[in-house]
């Protein structure tokens, strides 16, 4: 996948992980589900980018 900067992707993954942590600490189930889904998708994207 051309055009995806791994460093930027890693930063987005880290920010999303922080949002998951915040949602857990705030006991916000709706945000937890949303950010967890986003984090899973981002990690899969990173796997795809780095496997090529």
N, C-alpha and C positions, 0 to 999 in steps of 0.2 A: 504494500500500500504506500504509494508515493505521496509525499506532501504532509505526512503526519510526523511531527517533531516529537521524539520520544521524551525529551526533557519536559516539554509542555504537557504532554500526556501524563507523565509522572506527577507533575504539579497538580493537575486536575484530579488525579486519583487521590493524592494526599489531601486535598481540600474536601473531596467528597467523603473520604474516611473521617475527617474531622467533623463533618456534618452528621455522619452516622453516630459518632461518639456523643455529639451534642444532643441528638434526638434521644439516645439512650438515657443520658443524664436527665433530660427534661421529661422523660416518660411520655414522649410524643410518638404514639404508634403510627400515625399516618405519615409523619416525616421519616420515621425509621424505615417503613416499607418503601417509600419513594427513593430515599437515598441509598438504601441497600440494593435496590434494583439497578439504580444508576451505577453504583460501584461494581456490581457484577458485570454489567455491560462494558464498563471501561476496562476492567481487568481482562475480559475476553478480547477486547479490541487490542490491548497491549500484547496479549499472547499471539494474536494473529500478525501483528506488525513485526514482532521480534522473531517469529518463526520463519520469516522469509528472508 
